[in-house]
Amino acid sequence: MTDTLQIRLATLDDAEAVTSLLAELGYPQDVSSAEHSLQCALVDPQQAVFVVELGGEVVGLVAVTRLFYFHLGQPIARLSSLVVNENQRSQQLGKQLLHAAEQWAREHGCVQLELTSSVKRERAHAFYQRAGYSGSALRFVRRLDE
């Protein structure tokens, strides 16, 4: 029997699964923090969070945000999170989530989709390169809350 696959917009009911998935990505948090993140995304028309369900269980997510890039004079989309449960990887689920984010970006008038990936995530880099993405910048970050 084949597990049913569904990609859909996330809901607040997905907070527990989101908590586990973000921990796998290296961002541990409690369920209330995941609920807060989901709530913020759900009420913001410039954001979307998609989850992939396999056999009724949420096993992956992608979060995407639309923003205006001043120097391009056009909107772009920024992928802020993409993760698939480590037991479900290499089954094309990440590719399908990425496709959902790209489709959402196109529907929202974005001219490109960009993302940042830690230098230590070599498997992720290979995944994005296979999907047609190329490295184009060096990212600098400064925390403003410290």
C-alpha positions as protocol buffer text, in pm:
chain_id: "A"
residue {
  index: 1
  type: MET
  ca { x: 0 y: 0 z: 0 }
}
residue {
  index: 2
  type: THR
  ca { x: 134 y: 344 z: -98 }
}
residue {
  index: 3
  type: ASP
  ca { x: 117 y: 631 z: 149 }
}
residue {
  index: 4
  type: THR
  ca { x: -97 y: 923 z: 36 }
}
residue {
  index: 5
  type: LEU
  ca { x: 107 y: 1236 z: -37 }
}
residue {
  index: 6
  type: GLN
  ca { x: -40 y: 1585 z: 3 }
}
residue {
  index: 7
  type: ILE
  ca { x: 118 y: 1930 z: -6 }
}
residue {
  index: 8
  type: ARG
  ca { x: -98 y: 2194 z: 159 }
}
residue {
  index: 9
  type: LEU
  ca { x: -81 y: 2525 z: 342 }
}
residue {
  index: 10
  type: ALA
  ca { x: 13 y: 2484 z: 706 }
}
residue {
  index: 11
  type: THR
  ca { x: -235 y: 2543 z: 988 }
}
residue {
  index: 12
  type: LEU
  ca { x: -195 y: 2603 z: 1361 }
}
residue {
  index: 13
  type: ASP
  ca { x: -268 y: 2233 z: 1409 }
}
residue {
  index: 14
  type: ASP
  ca { x: 72 y: 2163 z: 1252 }
}
residue {
  index: 15
  type: ALA
  ca { x: 266 y: 2337 z: 1532 }
}
residue {
  index: 16
  type: GLU
  ca { x: 392 y: 2017 z: 1695 }
}
residue {
  index: 17
  type: ALA
  ca { x: 522 y: 1877 z: 1366 }
}
residue {
  index: 18
  type: VAL
  ca { x: 675 y: 2216 z: 1279 }
}
residue {
  index: 19
  type: THR
  ca { x: 854 y: 2215 z: 1615 }
}
residue {
  index: 20
  type: SER
  ca { x: 1012 y: 1877 z: 1538 }
}
residue {
  index: 21
  type: LEU
  ca { x: 1106 y: 1973 z: 1184 }
}
residue {
  index: 22
  type: LEU
  ca { x: 1268 y: 2301 z: 1287 }
}
residue {
  index: 23
  type: ALA
  ca { x: 1469 y: 2113 z: 1549 }
}
residue {
  index: 24
  type: GLU
  ca { x: 1599 y: 1885 z: 1273 }
}
residue {
  index: 25
  type: LEU
  ca { x: 1700 y: 2196 z: 1082 }
}
residue {
  index: 26
  type: GLY
  ca { x: 1897 y: 2314 z: 1385 }
}
residue {
  index: 27
  type: TYR
  ca { x: 1645 y: 2557 z: 1532 }
}
residue {
  index: 28
  type: PRO
  ca { x: 1504 y: 2394 z: 1847 }
}
residue {
  index: 29
  type: GLN
  ca { x: 1204 y: 2565 z: 2003 }
}
residue {
  index: 30
  type: ASP
  ca { x: 893 y: 2482 z: 2198 }
}
residue {
  index: 31
  type: VAL
  ca { x: 550 y: 2429 z: 2050 }
}
residue {
  index: 32
  type: SER
  ca { x: 425 y: 2773 z: 2158 }
}
residue {
  index: 33
  type: SER
  ca { x: 707 y: 2936 z: 1959 }
}
residue {
  index: 34
  type: ALA
  ca { x: 614 y: 2732 z: 1652 }
}
residue {
  index: 35
  type: GLU
  ca { x: 249 y: 2830 z: 1702 }
}
residue {
  index: 36
  type: HIS
  ca { x: 353 y: 3196 z: 1717 }
}
residue {
  index: 37
  type: SER
  ca { x: 558 y: 3166 z: 1396 }
}
residue {
  index: 38
  type: LEU
  ca { x: 270 y: 2992 z: 1221 }
}
residue {
  index: 39
  type: GLN
  ca { x: 19 y: 3251 z: 1342 }
}
residue {
  index: 40
  type: CYS
  ca { x: 239 y: 3536 z: 1213 }
}
residue {
  index: 41
  type: ALA
  ca { x: 274 y: 3368 z: 874 }
}
residue {
  index: 42
  type: LEU
  ca { x: -94 y: 3279 z: 848 }
}
residue {
  index: 43
  type: VAL
  ca { x: -212 y: 3639 z: 889 }
}
residue {
  index: 44
  type: ASP
  ca { x: 53 y: 3788 z: 659 }
}
residue {
  index: 45
  type: PRO
  ca { x: -40 y: 3777 z: 289 }
}
residue {
  index: 46
  type: GLN
  ca { x: 330 y: 3818 z: 206 }
}
residue {
  index: 47
  type: GLN
  ca { x: 413 y: 3479 z: 360 }
}
residue {
  index: 48
  type: ALA
  ca { x: 319 y: 3117 z: 308 }
}
residue {
  index: 49
  type: VAL
  ca { x: 411 y: 2796 z: 485 }
}
residue {
  index: 50
  type: PHE
  ca { x: 347 y: 2468 z: 307 }
}
residue {
  index: 51
  type: VAL
  ca { x: 370 y: 2126 z: 463 }
}
residue {
  index: 52
  type: VAL
  ca { x: 396 y: 1786 z: 303 }
}
residue {
  index: 53
  type: GLU
  ca { x: 190 y: 1506 z: 453 }
}
residue {
  index: 54
  type: LEU
  ca { x: 275 y: 1146 z: 391 }
}
residue {
  index: 55
  type: GLY
  ca { x: 17 y: 899 z: 511 }
}
residue {
  index: 56
  type: GLY
  ca { x: -149 y: 1173 z: 716 }
}
residue {
  index: 57
  type: GLU
  ca { x: 174 y: 1272 z: 896 }
}
residue {
  index: 58
  type: VAL
  ca { x: 347 y: 1607 z: 838 }
}
residue {
  index: 59
  type: VAL
  ca { x: 702 y: 1517 z: 733 }
}
residue {
  index: 60
  type: GLY
  ca { x: 828 y: 1840 z: 578 }
}
residue {
  index: 61
  type: LEU
  ca { x: 777 y: 2212 z: 542 }
}
residue {
  index: 62
  type: VAL
  ca { x: 878 y: 2512 z: 337 }
}
residue {
  index: 63
  type: ALA
  ca { x: 834 y: 2877 z: 437 }
}
residue {
  index: 64
  type: VAL
  ca { x: 846 y: 3154 z: 180 }
}
residue {
  index: 65
  type: THR
  ca { x: 816 y: 3534 z: 203 }
}
residue {
  index: 66
  type: ARG
  ca { x: 750 y: 3792 z: -66 }
}
residue {
  index: 67
  type: LEU
  ca { x: 943 y: 4118 z: -44 }
}
residue {
  index: 68
  type: PHE
  ca { x: 1023 y: 4414 z: -265 }
}
residue {
  index: 69
  type: TYR
  ca { x: 1386 y: 4434 z: -375 }
}
residue {
  index: 70
  type: PHE
  ca { x: 1468 y: 4800 z: -416 }
}
residue {
  index: 71
  type: HIS
  ca { x: 1763 y: 4751 z: -651 }
}
residue {
  index: 72
  type: LEU
  ca { x: 1558 y: 4526 z: -883 }
}
residue {
  index: 73
  type: GLY
  ca { x: 1247 y: 4741 z: -862 }
}
residue {
  index: 74
  type: GLN
  ca { x: 1044 y: 4420 z: -840 }
}
residue {
  index: 75
  type: PRO
  ca { x: 926 y: 4171 z: -580 }
}
residue {
  index: 76
  type: ILE
  ca { x: 1120 y: 3856 z: -507 }
}
residue {
  index: 77
  type: ALA
  ca { x: 1052 y: 3560 z: -282 }
}
residue {
  index: 78
  type: ARG
  ca { x: 1281 y: 3445 z: -7 }
}
residue {
  index: 79
  type: LEU
  ca { x: 1276 y: 3089 z: 113 }
}
residue {
  index: 80
  type: SER
  ca { x: 1343 y: 3096 z: 487 }
}
residue {
  index: 81
  type: SER
  ca { x: 1301 y: 2730 z: 580 }
}
residue {
  index: 82
  type: LEU
  ca { x: 1293 y: 2402 z: 394 }
}
residue {
  index: 83
  type: VAL
  ca { x: 1319 y: 2074 z: 580 }
}
residue {
  index: 84
  type: VAL
  ca { x: 1208 y: 1716 z: 536 }
}
residue {
  index: 85
  type: ASN
  ca { x: 1211 y: 1464 z: 820 }
}
residue {
  index: 86
  type: GLU
  ca { x: 1540 y: 1277 z: 801 }
}
residue {
  index: 87
  type: ASN
  ca { x: 1359 y: 943 z: 772 }
}
residue {
  index: 88
  type: GLN
  ca { x: 1173 y: 1067 z: 463 }
}
residue {
  index: 89
  type: ARG
  ca { x: 1458 y: 1229 z: 270 }
}
residue {
  index: 90
  type: SER
  ca { x: 1560 y: 1125 z: -83 }
}
residue {
  index: 91
  type: GLN
  ca { x: 1196 y: 1065 z: -180 }
}
residue {
  index: 92
  type: GLN
  ca { x: 1150 y: 1386 z: -383 }
}
residue {
  index: 93
  type: LEU
  ca { x: 952 y: 1551 z: -102 }
}
residue {
  index: 94
  type: GLY
  ca { x: 1192 y: 1844 z: -76 }
}
residue {
  index: 95
  type: LYS
  ca { x: 1171 y: 1893 z: -451 }
}
residue {
  index: 96
  type: GLN
  ca { x: 792 y: 1903 z: -432 }
}
residue {
  index: 97
  type: LEU
  ca { x: 799 y: 2153 z: -144 }
}
residue {
  index: 98
  type: LEU
  ca { x: 1043 y: 2370 z: -338 }
}
residue {
  index: 99
  type: HIS
  ca { x: 810 y: 2353 z: -639 }
}
residue {
  index: 100
  type: ALA
  ca { x: 518 y: 2466 z: -418 }
}
residue {
  index: 101
  type: ALA
  ca { x: 721 y: 2765 z: -297 }
}
residue {
  index: 102
  type: GLU
  ca { x: 824 y: 2854 z: -653 }
}
residue {
  index: 103
  type: GLN
  ca { x: 464 y: 2833 z: -772 }
}
residue {
  index: 104
  type: TRP
  ca { x: 344 y: 3054 z: -485 }
}
residue {
  index: 105
  type: ALA
  ca { x: 619 y: 3306 z: -569 }
}
residue {
  index: 106
  type: ARG
  ca { x: 517 y: 3316 z: -936 }
}
residue {
  index: 107
  type: GLU
  ca { x: 151 y: 3362 z: -840 }
}
residue {
  index: 108
  type: HIS
  ca { x: 256 y: 3656 z: -621 }
}
residue {
  index: 109
  type: GLY
  ca { x: 448 y: 3831 z: -898 }
}
residue {
  index: 110
  type: CYS
  ca { x: 798 y: 3747 z: -781 }
}
residue {
  index: 111
  type: VAL
  ca { x: 1078 y: 3754 z: -1037 }
}
residue {
  index: 112
  type: GLN
  ca { x: 1313 y: 3525 z: -845 }
}
residue {
  index: 113
  type: LEU
  ca { x: 1335 y: 3297 z: -544 }
}
residue {
  index: 114
  type: GLU
  ca { x: 1640 y: 3316 z: -323 }
}
residue {
  index: 115
  type: LEU
  ca { x: 1757 y: 3140 z: -11 }
}
residue {
  index: 116
  type: THR
  ca { x: 2047 y: 3113 z: 227 }
}
residue {
  index: 117
  type: SER
  ca { x: 2201 y: 2784 z: 326 }
}
residue {
  index: 118
  type: SER
  ca { x: 2466 y: 2734 z: 592 }
}
residue {
  index: 119
  type: VAL
  ca { x: 2811 y: 2658 z: 452 }
}
residue {
  index: 120
  type: LYS
  ca { x: 2807 y: 2327 z: 642 }
}
residue {
  index: 121
  type: ARG
  ca { x: 2493 y: 2196 z: 466 }
}
residue {
  index: 122
  type: GLU
  ca { x: 2667 y: 2038 z: 168 }
}
residue {
  index: 123
  type: ARG
  ca { x: 2380 y: 1796 z: 92 }
}
residue {
  index: 124
  type: ALA
  ca { x: 2141 y: 2090 z: 81 }
}
residue {
  index: 125
  type: HIS
  ca { x: 2372 y: 2278 z: -156 }
}
residue {
  index: 126
  type: ALA
  ca { x: 2378 y: 1980 z: -393 }
}
residue {
  index: 127
  type: PHE
  ca { x: 1996 y: 1960 z: -370 }
}
residue {
  index: 128
  type: TYR
  ca { x: 1953 y: 2328 z: -463 }
}
residue {
  index: 129
  type: GLN
  ca { x: 2206 y: 2304 z: -746 }
}
residue {
  index: 130
  type: ARG
  ca { x: 2021 y: 2003 z: -891 }
}
residue {
  index: 131
  type: ALA
  ca { x: 1703 y: 2215 z: -873 }
}
residue {
  index: 132
  type: GLY
  ca { x: 1865 y: 2488 z: -1084 }
}
residue {
  index: 133
  type: TYR
  ca { x: 1983 y: 2729 z: -813 }
}
residue {
  index: 134
  type: SER
  ca { x: 2329 y: 2881 z: -813 }
}
residue {
  index: 135
  type: GLY
  ca { x: 2542 y: 3046 z: -548 }
}
residue {
  index: 136
  type: SER
  ca { x: 2550 y: 3420 z: -601 }
}
residue {
  index: 137
  type: ALA
  ca { x: 2638 y: 3607 z: -284 }
}
residue {
  index: 138
  type: LEU
  ca { x: 2811 y: 3609 z: 51 }
}
residue {
  index: 139
  type: ARG
  ca { x: 2578 y: 3683 z: 341 }
}
residue {
  index: 140
  type: PHE
  ca { x: 2673 y: 3905 z: 634 }
}
residue {
  index: 141
  type: VAL
  ca { x: 2462 y: 3909 z: 950 }
}
residue {
  index: 142
  type: ARG
  ca { x: 2451 y: 4125 z: 1260 }
}
residue {
  index: 143
  type: ARG
  ca { x: 2210 y: 4052 z: 1543 }
}
residue {
  index: 144
  type: LEU
  ca { x: 2024 y: 4364 z: 1654 }
}
residue {
  index: 145
  type: ASP
  ca { x: 1878 y: 4224 z: 1975 }
}
residue {
  index: 146
  type: GLU
  ca { x: 2209 y: 4173 z: 2155 }
}
